[in-house]
Each structure stands twice: as structure tokens, then as C-alpha cells.
Amino acid sequence: MSSQVTLFHHGISPNPSKVAMLLEGLGVSYNLIKKEFEDGPNGVKHPDFSAINPNGRIPVLIDHTNNDKIVWESGAILLYVAEQFDNSGTFNGKNLDEKAIVWQWLMFQLSGLGPMQGQVNYFKYLHPVKNLDQSVYDRFRNETHRIYGVLEKQLEKQEWIALPDRFTIAGLRVARYGDLTFDGFPHLQAYFDKVAKIPSVEIAYKKLIAAHHGRPYVP
């Protein structure tokens, strides 16, 4: 049986991981194709891949159940998959009020948490100037901690980030980058640990790791 969708990824990097978790949670069959962060034949900057995603980034999803519909950008993919395959509204909200809550927390993470953590990682490990002024790194680290604080206060009030009674696309994964930790954010740490133990999340990670190393997934 052919897979319902194809997901382009690069190992367990956060954005493709979130999509894999959702697909796994919904029972959607998916084929994983690994891409490299380069402009070679298998790179995201190669013209063949740019024809699929003009931004030259992962993840990208192709929905074979909908005329090979191509969707890129992780937030758009999560919303698309939820609309296409989650008839119950479990992950995306069962009515407009629930959806508004899910969407605002999803956008908060897409526009704030992800970019800030990415900048921390870049200035800590990848920036070519190794003696860069510490204030540059501190600016992004401090903003990340502020965002952690927002999530911490939300998790003090309820079990899940968006809707109080269940896991949604707004809380699929709160990743850590660079030398960041959840020290001082106990509810966020507990949430991180809890999500990692959800069976569909565990399976998604195992499949991504196997695909990253070119091995078949063995349950």
C-alpha cells in the first residue's frame, strides 16, 4: 500500500518532527525523504527542490490523496494536515472558539519561540565571529526565556498548552536549542518530558532517526 503523504525532512530537526508527530497521531501513512542543507543534488537549495518549495527549506509535504498537493512551511502543513485528515477536530479545534485558541498559541510559537531559539543556536555555535559581543547572544537568550515564561504560566493553569483537555497542533513539541535549558521552568520541563513519552511521538522520532541514517524503521 502506498503512503498517503510524503514528508521531506532532515532527521529530527524540530519543524519536520512536529509534522511527523501529527501524521503519526492521526494514523496517516507517510513516506520520509531526507534532504540536505546544501545546494547539491539532494539539497534544499537545488533547483529541483526549489521547484517544490521556493524558500528552499524543510519541511515540505506532498498529499497523494489530494492530487499530490504540495504544502510548505511547518505551520501551514500542520493546519493543512489537521483540516484534511482530522475530521474530529481533536488536534485543530472542534469549533471556531477552540480553533482560535489553538491558532493563537501555534502562531505564538511559530513567530516567537522557534525564531528566538534558532538565533540562540546560531550565535552560540554557528556565527563565524567567535568573540562576538555577549550582548548579541544575550538578547536572543533573554527573549527565549521570556517566551518560556509565557508558556510556563499557561501550563501552571492547565495540562496542555492550548486547549486544557488535550494535545493539539499548538503543543506538538517545545524543542531546545543551543545551551538553553528549562531550569526555572518546572511546568515546561514536565510538559517537555510528558510529550516525549506519548506513543505516537516516540514512534515518529524513531522513524525520523531511522530515515536519517538510511535504515528501515523496525517497530
Backbone as CSV, one residue per row, in Angstrom:
resi,resn,N_x,N_y,N_z,CA_x,CA_y,CA_z,C_x,C_y,C_z
1,MET,0.840,-1.196,0.000,0.000,0.000,0.000,0.879,1.252,0.000
2,SER,0.631,2.180,-0.898,1.422,3.398,-0.969,1.041,4.346,0.166
3,SER,1.996,5.200,0.531,1.767,6.151,1.619,0.793,7.239,1.183
4,GLN,0.056,7.762,2.150,-0.888,8.844,1.854,-0.178,10.157,1.572
5,VAL,0.936,10.385,2.264,1.681,11.631,2.063,3.173,11.341,2.050
6,THR,3.934,12.292,1.513,5.397,12.278,1.583,5.836,13.492,2.376
7,LEU,6.788,13.289,3.275,7.311,14.370,4.100,8.816,14.484,3.878
8,PHE,9.253,15.653,3.440,10.684,15.928,3.295,11.204,16.447,4.628
9,HIS,12.344,15.924,5.061,12.832,16.201,6.411,14.352,16.234,6.411
10,HIS,14.913,16.489,7.582,16.345,16.329,7.811,16.518,15.800,9.228
11,GLY,16.322,14.516,9.384,16.467,13.908,10.710,15.402,14.393,11.671
12,ILE,15.809,14.660,12.905,14.844,15.035,13.939,14.843,16.547,14.175
13,SER,15.142,17.322,13.152,15.027,18.768,13.282,13.580,19.124,13.647
14,PRO,13.385,20.172,14.432,12.092,20.408,15.082,10.882,20.517,14.161
15,ASN,10.967,21.274,13.079,9.774,21.508,12.274,9.261,20.268,11.551
16,PRO,10.124,19.496,10.871,9.619,18.243,10.309,9.127,17.277,11.387
17,SER,9.766,17.316,12.551,9.352,16.414,13.634,7.910,16.664,14.048
18,LYS,7.535,17.937,14.142,6.158,18.274,14.528,5.160,17.697,13.541
19,VAL,5.493,17.771,12.258,4.588,17.239,11.238,4.487,15.731,11.355
20,ALA,5.623,15.055,11.531,5.622,13.598,11.671,4.799,13.168,12.878
21,MET,4.908,13.920,13.973,4.121,13.597,15.170,2.629,13.681,14.892
22,LEU,2.219,14.713,14.164,0.804,14.865,13.852,0.334,13.749,12.929
23,LEU,1.103,13.448,11.908,0.738,12.362,10.992,0.609,11.051,11.753
24,GLU,1.553,10.810,12.639,1.518,9.568,13.433,0.308,9.552,14.342
25,GLY,0.028,10.678,14.979,-1.114,10.746,15.878,-2.447,10.544,15.180
26,LEU,-2.503,10.928,13.903,-3.734,10.777,13.126,-3.796,9.457,12.366
27,GLY,-2.731,8.690,12.412,-2.711,7.432,11.686,-2.589,7.598,10.186
28,VAL,-2.005,8.716,9.755,-1.793,8.964,8.325,-0.475,8.313,7.916
29,SER,-0.486,7.489,6.889,0.747,6.846,6.443,1.605,7.842,5.677
30,TYR,2.909,7.805,5.924,3.784,8.793,5.309,5.131,8.188,4.916
31,ASN,5.630,8.691,3.812,6.948,8.338,3.323,7.903,9.470,3.668
32,LEU,9.076,9.148,4.183,10.052,10.146,4.594,11.181,10.236,3.567
33,ILE,11.482,11.455,3.135,12.594,11.694,2.225,13.526,12.719,2.860
34,LYS,14.762,12.325,3.077,15.742,13.196,3.717,16.371,14.139,2.702
35,LYS,16.471,15.408,3.080,17.148,16.418,2.269,18.320,16.989,3.066
36,GLU,19.320,17.487,2.340,20.497,18.073,2.981,20.417,19.601,2.927
37,PHE,21.091,20.253,3.879,21.120,21.715,3.913,22.241,22.231,3.001
38,GLU,22.043,22.072,1.709,23.079,22.461,0.754,22.429,22.663,-0.610
39,ASP,23.268,22.960,-1.632,22.732,23.169,-2.969,23.078,22.032,-3.919
40,GLY,23.556,20.906,-3.377,23.858,19.728,-4.183,22.596,19.050,-4.679
41,PRO,22.748,17.923,-5.389,21.595,17.236,-5.996,20.484,16.873,-5.000
42,ASN,20.874,16.605,-3.742,19.864,16.265,-2.731,19.662,17.398,-1.725
43,GLY,20.059,18.592,-2.104,19.974,19.718,-1.179,18.708,20.538,-1.329
44,VAL,18.384,21.260,-0.281,17.177,22.089,-0.298,17.341,23.323,-1.186
45,LYS,18.587,23.632,-1.564,18.829,24.782,-2.430,18.939,24.393,-3.902
46,HIS,18.842,23.106,-4.186,18.926,22.650,-5.574,17.666,23.071,-6.327
47,PRO,17.777,23.414,-7.617,16.602,23.839,-8.383,15.446,22.844,-8.369
48,ASP,15.759,21.552,-8.310,14.684,20.551,-8.283,13.813,20.726,-7.041
49,PHE,14.466,21.014,-5.902,13.697,21.186,-4.674,13.080,22.574,-4.612
50,SER,13.758,23.565,-5.162,13.197,24.922,-5.194,11.897,24.964,-5.991
51,ALA,11.769,24.054,-6.933,10.523,23.983,-7.696,9.369,23.514,-6.825
52,ILE,9.709,22.801,-5.759,8.688,22.341,-4.808,8.460,23.385,-3.729
53,ASN,9.551,23.904,-3.178,9.472,24.945,-2.157,10.406,26.084,-2.534
54,PRO,9.896,27.194,-3.025,10.751,28.298,-3.457,11.590,28.897,-2.337
55,ASN,11.232,28.625,-1.087,12.005,29.131,0.046,13.198,28.245,0.366
56,GLY,13.264,27.058,-0.226,14.409,26.190,-0.011,14.594,25.751,1.418
57,ARG,13.514,25.353,2.054,13.556,24.912,3.444,12.709,23.641,3.607
58,ILE,12.944,22.970,4.723,12.092,21.856,5.111,11.318,22.274,6.359
59,PRO,10.162,21.651,6.589,9.561,20.518,5.891,8.744,20.941,4.672
60,VAL,8.515,19.966,3.821,7.561,20.068,2.727,6.738,18.798,2.727
61,LEU,5.453,18.941,2.513,4.557,17.791,2.477,3.890,17.698,1.115
62,ILE,3.785,16.480,0.589,3.024,16.227,-0.629,1.887,15.276,-0.269
63,ASP,0.669,15.709,-0.499,-0.522,14.922,-0.164,-0.966,14.139,-1.391
64,HIS,-0.692,12.836,-1.373,-1.039,11.990,-2.515,-2.532,11.673,-2.577
65,THR,-3.251,12.002,-1.518,-4.704,11.794,-1.534,-5.439,12.993,-2.131
66,ASN,-4.691,14.050,-2.451,-5.287,15.279,-2.975,-4.481,15.782,-4.175
67,ASN,-4.365,14.911,-5.176,-3.694,15.289,-6.430,-2.261,15.771,-6.215
68,ASP,-1.570,15.149,-5.265,-0.181,15.493,-4.952,-0.027,16.972,-4.598
69,LYS,-0.940,17.441,-3.796,-0.909,18.817,-3.303,0.371,19.046,-2.506
70,ILE,1.092,20.127,-2.813,2.326,20.476,-2.114,2.043,21.582,-1.098
71,VAL,2.501,21.370,0.134,2.361,22.382,1.185,3.712,22.544,1.867
72,TRP,4.167,23.797,2.025,5.416,24.054,2.738,5.186,25.093,3.825
73,GLU,6.144,25.206,4.713,6.075,25.950,5.980,5.353,25.089,7.020
74,SER,6.031,24.855,8.144,5.539,23.892,9.129,4.148,24.230,9.649
75,GLY,3.897,25.518,9.945,2.579,25.890,10.456,1.490,25.623,9.444
76,ALA,1.748,25.960,8.185,0.766,25.710,7.131,0.529,24.216,6.959
77,ILE,1.603,23.434,7.071,1.460,21.977,6.935,0.617,21.416,8.073
78,LEU,0.879,21.860,9.295,0.104,21.369,10.436,-1.377,21.684,10.265
79,LEU,-1.669,22.909,9.860,-3.064,23.292,9.658,-3.694,22.506,8.519
80,TYR,-2.950,22.302,7.456,-3.472,21.547,6.308,-3.768,20.103,6.702
81,VAL,-2.800,19.468,7.343,-2.984,18.065,7.737,-4.173,17.921,8.677
82,ALA,-4.288,18.844,9.628,-5.413,18.786,10.559,-6.743,18.938,9.828
83,GLU,-6.815,19.860,8.885,-8.053,20.061,8.130,-8.354,18.872,7.215
84,GLN,-7.322,18.297,6.646,-7.501,17.233,5.664,-7.801,15.879,6.295
85,PHE,-7.158,15.587,7.441,-7.222,14.233,7.979,-7.839,14.126,9.375
86,ASP,-8.055,15.238,10.062,-8.580,15.195,11.435,-10.045,15.615,11.439
87,ASN,-10.905,14.711,11.031,-12.336,15.027,10.942,-12.963,15.321,12.295
88,SER,-12.366,14.811,13.354,-12.920,15.005,14.690,-12.576,16.374,15.273
89,GLY,-11.580,17.050,14.704,-11.153,18.332,15.254,-10.329,18.202,16.514
90,THR,-9.846,17.011,16.791,-9.094,16.783,18.024,-7.855,17.666,18.107
91,PHE,-7.105,17.759,17.020,-5.827,18.458,17.043,-5.928,19.933,16.679
92,ASN,-7.005,20.316,16.001,-7.090,21.689,15.494,-8.272,22.461,16.063
93,GLY,-9.075,21.838,16.916,-10.244,22.501,17.471,-11.529,22.009,16.834
94,LYS,-12.551,21.824,17.652,-13.818,21.267,17.185,-14.822,22.339,16.778
95,ASN,-14.534,23.585,17.086,-15.387,24.704,16.679,-14.503,25.936,16.557
96,LEU,-15.083,27.041,16.144,-14.273,28.239,15.888,-13.606,28.754,17.152
97,ASP,-14.296,28.678,18.289,-13.695,29.160,19.532,-12.443,28.356,19.881
98,GLU,-12.548,27.028,19.769,-11.387,26.192,20.045,-10.275,26.445,19.028
99,LYS,-10.652,26.575,17.761,-9.639,26.806,16.730,-8.897,28.117,16.965
100,ALA,-9.590,29.144,17.374,-8.939,30.433,17.630,-7.878,30.300,18.723
101,ILE,-8.184,29.517,19.747,-7.218,29.303,20.832,-6.010,28.533,20.321
102,VAL,-6.270,27.459,19.580,-5.176,26.653,19.035,-4.315,27.489,18.102
103,TRP,-4.949,28.239,17.223,-4.199,29.024,16.234,-3.331,30.081,16.897
104,GLN,-3.844,30.756,17.933,-3.050,31.824,18.535,-1.811,31.267,19.231
105,TRP,-1.934,30.110,19.872,-0.765,29.519,20.515,0.194,28.931,19.486
106,LEU,-0.346,28.428,18.390,0.518,27.945,17.315,1.313,29.106,16.718
107,MET,0.642,30.204,16.400,1.323,31.351,15.814,2.335,31.970,16.779
108,PHE,2.004,31.962,18.050,2.924,32.467,19.074,4.248,31.703,19.031
109,GLN,4.146,30.397,18.890,5.363,29.595,18.845,6.095,29.747,17.512
110,LEU,5.335,29.831,16.419,5.963,29.959,15.103,6.673,31.299,14.942
111,SER,6.081,32.350,15.468,6.657,33.688,15.285,7.645,34.074,16.368
112,GLY,7.570,33.413,17.526,8.415,33.792,18.642,9.395,32.719,19.080
113,LEU,8.872,31.621,19.574,9.729,30.594,20.169,10.738,30.025,19.178
114,GLY,10.255,29.569,18.022,11.145,28.957,17.043,12.247,29.893,16.568
115,PRO,11.902,31.096,16.103,12.946,32.017,15.636,13.944,32.414,16.730
116,MET,13.474,32.652,17.945,14.382,33.069,19.008,15.361,31.959,19.371
117,GLN,14.850,30.732,19.506,15.739,29.613,19.816,16.730,29.385,18.677
118,GLY,16.260,29.568,17.448,17.150,29.416,16.308,18.292,30.421,16.339
119,GLN,18.012,31.659,16.729,19.046,32.680,16.820,20.031,32.366,17.945
120,VAL,19.525,31.858,19.061,20.419,31.447,20.149,21.398,30.401,19.642
121,ASN,20.873,29.406,18.946,21.719,28.334,18.431,22.749,28.878,17.439
122,TYR,22.314,29.784,16.563,23.227,30.325,15.554,24.376,31.114,16.189
123,PHE,24.032,32.023,17.088,25.079,32.859,17.672,25.946,32.091,18.671
124,LYS,25.433,30.985,19.193,26.230,30.182,20.119,27.207,29.282,19.376
125,TYR,26.770,28.688,18.263,27.572,27.643,17.633,27.981,27.902,16.184
126,LEU,27.254,28.725,15.453,27.467,28.806,14.013,28.014,30.141,13.521
127,HIS,27.879,31.194,14.288,28.334,32.505,13.822,29.848,32.489,13.614
128,PRO,30.327,33.003,12.490,31.764,32.921,12.194,32.648,33.748,13.124
129,VAL,32.101,34.782,13.747,32.884,35.604,14.673,32.741,35.016,16.075
130,LYS,33.775,34.349,16.556,33.677,33.606,17.807,33.756,34.498,19.047
131,ASN,34.335,35.682,18.899,34.415,36.597,20.041,33.352,37.691,19.948
132,LEU,32.210,37.328,19.394,31.108,38.268,19.239,30.674,38.799,20.598
133,ASP,30.284,40.059,20.633,29.842,40.671,21.884,28.749,39.823,22.526
134,GLN,28.915,39.515,23.809,27.979,38.662,24.533,26.563,39.218,24.516
135,SER,26.426,40.530,24.383,25.101,41.133,24.412,24.236,40.674,23.246
136,VAL,24.872,40.310,22.126,24.113,39.829,20.976,23.451,38.502,21.318
137,TYR,24.231,37.580,21.878,23.697,36.287,22.295,22.655,36.470,23.397
138,ASP,22.968,37.327,24.362,22.058,37.522,25.497,20.707,38.053,25.045
139,ARG,20.682,38.877,24.011,19.416,39.436,23.538,18.440,38.330,23.140
140,PHE,18.926,37.324,22.424,18.051,36.249,21.973,17.781,35.239,23.087
141,ARG,18.773,34.981,23.930,18.559,34.075,25.056,17.524,34.643,26.018
142,ASN,17.611,35.924,26.315,16.669,36.537,27.244,15.249,36.544,26.682
143,GLU,15.123,36.791,25.385,13.798,36.768,24.776,13.231,35.347,24.772
144,THR,14.086,34.362,24.559,13.629,32.970,24.634,13.135,32.649,26.033
145,HIS,13.866,33.093,27.044,13.429,32.853,28.423,12.111,33.573,28.715
146,ARG,11.921,34.744,28.141,10.636,35.434,28.325,9.495,34.596,27.739
147,ILE,9.720,34.024,26.566,8.708,33.180,25.932,8.481,31.912,26.750
148,TYR,9.561,31.334,27.258,9.406,30.188,28.163,8.497,30.565,29.339
149,GLY,8.659,31.786,29.829,7.848,32.233,30.953,6.370,32.302,30.609
150,VAL,6.050,32.727,29.397,4.652,32.761,28.961,4.085,31.347,28.938
151,LEU,4.844,30.407,28.381,4.394,29.015,28.333,4.299,28.423,29.740
152,GLU,5.238,28.774,30.593,5.223,28.275,31.969,3.949,28.703,32.696
153,LYS,3.562,29.971,32.563,2.349,30.456,33.221,1.105,29.762,32.668
154,GLN,1.091,29.508,31.358,-0.046,28.801,30.773,-0.149,27.379,31.322
155,LEU,0.991,26.720,31.472,0.998,25.333,31.961,0.794,25.243,33.465
156,GLU,0.922,26.351,34.161,0.548,26.372,35.574,-0.964,26.276,35.731
157,LYS,-1.695,26.757,34.711,-3.160,26.814,34.778,-3.829,25.573,34.211
158,GLN,-3.168,24.912,33.260,-3.811,23.774,32.608,-2.762,22.790,32.120
159,GLU,-3.221,21.597,31.774,-2.314,20.496,31.462,-1.628,20.656,30.108
160,TRP,-2.364,21.201,29.135,-1.836,21.326,27.784,-1.729,22.798,27.386
161,ILE,-0.914,23.099,26.394,-0.604,24.493,26.080,-1.807,25.272,25.572
162,ALA,-2.569,24.700,24.641,-3.679,25.453,24.040,-4.998,25.095,24.709
163,LEU,-5.583,23.993,24.321,-6.840,23.542,24.932,-6.536,22.774,26.207
164,PRO,-7.338,22.963,27.254,-6.985,22.375,28.551,-7.099,20.867,28.622
165,ASP,-7.863,20.267,27.702,-8.168,18.850,27.855,-7.426,17.922,26.910
166,ARG,-6.587,18.499,25.998,-5.944,17.581,25.054,-4.762,18.230,24.327
167,PHE,-3.989,17.358,23.742,-2.839,17.655,22.902,-3.327,18.206,21.563
168,THR,-2.736,19.291,21.070,-3.156,19.885,19.793,-1.932,20.234,18.946
169,ILE,-2.172,20.762,17.756,-1.061,21.165,16.904,-0.279,22.334,17.488
170,ALA,-0.814,22.985,18.507,-0.108,24.101,19.144,0.878,23.633,20.198
171,GLY,0.909,22.345,20.470,1.800,21.874,21.528,2.527,20.605,21.175
172,LEU,2.776,20.403,19.875,3.373,19.142,19.450,4.789,18.956,19.969
173,ARG,5.527,20.033,20.083,6.882,19.881,20.604,7.431,21.244,20.991
174,VAL,7.983,21.327,22.179,8.719,22.515,22.606,10.176,22.093,22.668
175,ALA,10.914,22.366,21.607,12.295,21.913,21.496,13.248,22.864,22.206
176,ARG,14.464,22.403,22.415,15.506,23.246,22.993,16.683,23.316,22.029
177,TYR,17.309,24.490,21.973,18.452,24.704,21.101,19.630,25.211,21.915
178,GLY,20.807,25.147,21.298,21.976,25.750,21.915,22.212,25.204,23.311
179,ASP,22.553,26.087,24.223,22.788,25.665,25.603,21.588,25.999,26.486
180,LEU,20.435,26.184,25.880,19.232,26.511,26.642,18.764,25.310,27.452
181,THR,18.231,25.593,28.621,17.619,24.557,29.456,16.276,25.082,29.955
182,PHE,15.540,24.210,30.613,14.277,24.617,31.218,14.445,24.869,32.716
183,ASP,15.656,25.139,33.149,15.887,25.468,34.558,15.057,26.694,34.929
184,GLY,14.310,26.587,36.000,13.446,27.683,36.423,12.067,27.645,35.793
185,PHE,11.828,26.644,34.950,10.525,26.487,34.290,10.039,25.050,34.488
186,PRO,9.677,24.681,35.712,9.364,23.279,36.019,8.165,22.730,35.259
187,HIS,7.138,23.550,35.057,5.967,23.066,34.327,6.299,22.816,32.858
188,LEU,7.140,23.653,32.307,7.551,23.476,30.917,8.432,22.235,30.776
189,GLN,9.298,22.007,31.739,10.121,20.798,31.721,9.249,19.544,31.815
190,ALA,8.263,19.578,32.703,7.368,18.428,32.861,6.575,18.188,31.582
191,TYR,6.164,19.267,30.949,5.422,19.141,29.691,6.309,18.540,28.608
192,PHE,7.536,19.023,28.514,8.509,18.505,27.550,8.675,17.000,27.738
193,ASP,8.830,16.562,28.971,9.022,15.146,29.266,7.767,14.332,28.957
194,LYS,6.604,14.908,29.258,5.343,14.195,29.023,5.093,13.973,27.535
195,VAL,5.313,15.015,26.747,5.095,14.904,25.309,6.019,13.853,24.705
196,ALA,7.256,13.815,25.176,8.226,12.864,24.639,7.804,11.415,24.855
197,LYS,6.940,11.175,25.843,6.512,9.813,26.160,5.209,9.408,25.489
198,ILE,4.575,10.319,24.765,3.358,9.962,24.035,3.730,8.948,22.952
199,PRO,3.036,7.802,22.884,3.440,6.752,21.942,3.614,7.217,20.503
200,SER,2.695,8.034,19.996,2.811,8.491,18.605,4.032,9.378,18.415
201,VAL,4.390,10.146,19.440,5.578,10.992,19.375,6.839,10.127,19.363
202,GLU,6.866,9.120,20.216,8.018,8.221,20.264,8.221,7.528,18.924
203,ILE,7.127,7.050,18.323,7.234,6.350,17.037,7.703,7.301,15.944
204,ALA,7.167,8.510,15.928,7.578,9.489,14.921,9.073,9.744,15.003
205,TYR,9.598,9.908,16.208,11.023,10.149,16.367,11.843,8.951,15.897
206,LYS,11.405,7.754,16.231,12.135,6.555,15.819,12.166,6.435,14.294
207,LYS,11.049,6.758,13.647,11.009,6.702,12.188,11.934,7.745,11.570
208,LEU,11.945,8.957,12.140,12.812,10.017,11.619,14.290,9.675,11.806
209,ILE,14.630,9.117,12.952,16.024,8.733,13.202,16.449,7.635,12.234
210,ALA,15.590,6.640,12.041,15.910,5.560,11.106,16.086,6.111,9.693
211,ALA,15.173,6.998,9.279,15.258,7.575,7.935,16.507,8.431,7.789
212,HIS,16.875,9.141,8.834,18.059,9.999,8.804,19.317,9.181,8.537
213,HIS,19.358,7.968,9.087,20.525,7.115,8.930,20.378,6.104,7.782
214,GLY,19.297,6.268,7.005,19.096,5.398,5.858,18.729,3.978,6.209
215,ARG,18.097,3.816,7.366,17.705,2.472,7.808,16.190,2.347,7.759
216,PRO,15.687,1.138,7.537,14.231,0.946,7.621,13.796,1.017,9.076
217,TYR,12.596,1.492,9.292,12.054,1.548,10.651,11.594,0.180,11.075
218,VAL,12.053,-0.243,12.240,11.650,-1.534,12.792,10.944,-1.284,14.120
219,PRO,9.636,-1.571,14.202,8.888,-1.327,15.446,9.492,-2.085,16.636
